[in-house]
Each structure stands twice: as C-alpha cells, then as structure tokens.
Amino acid sequence: MGKTVKLVVYPNGQHGLEDKYIEQRNQEIVQWLQQYGAPKPFIVE
C-alpha cells in the first residue's frame, strides 16, 4: 500500500462535491498535492 490519503467529509455534500463545495474540494486537492506531491505530468482544472 504505502499511500497517503485524506478523507474529507462535508455535510450534505454530493458525491464528488460538485455542488456547493466545489471550491473547498479544489483547495483540499491542491493543498494535498503541494504537501505530498503529484505524479508528473499532472494538471488540476
């Protein structure tokens, strides 16, 4: 295994958080990638 994961749960968030939590979701992803790195090449849209 050896993979670092982070579980983030938002109240009443839909799967993928593609509703009212999209900005928070994107911030969490970017912060995680900054801390743990990302495979190259990697693009966040």
C-alpha positions in Angstrom: 0.0 0.0 0.0 2.2 2.9 1.2 -0.1 5.6 0.0 -1.1 8.7 2.0 -4.8 9.5 1.9 -7.0 12.2 3.5 -10.8 11.7 4.0 -12.7 15.0 4.0 -16.5 14.9 4.6 -18.8 17.8 4.0 -22.3 17.9 5.4 -24.9 17.0 2.7 -22.2 17.1 0.1 -23.0 15.2 -3.1 -20.6 12.5 -4.5 -17.6 14.3 -6.0 -18.6 17.5 -4.2 -19.6 19.0 -7.5 -22.2 21.3 -5.9 -21.8 23.9 -3.2 -18.4 22.6 -2.0 -16.5 22.6 -5.3 -14.1 25.4 -4.3 -13.4 23.8 -0.9 -12.8 20.5 -2.6 -10.4 22.0 -5.1 -8.5 23.8 -2.3 -8.2 20.5 -0.4 -6.8 18.7 -3.5 -4.3 21.5 -4.2 -3.1 21.5 -0.6 -2.7 17.7 -0.6 -0.7 17.8 -3.8 1.5 20.6 -2.5 2.3 18.5 0.6 2.6 15.1 -0.9 3.5 15.7 -4.5 1.8 14.6 -7.7 2.8 12.3 -10.5 4.3 14.2 -13.5 2.7 15.4 -15.7 -0.4 16.5 -13.6 -2.9 19.2 -14.3 -5.6 20.5 -12.0 -8.5 22.1 -13.8 
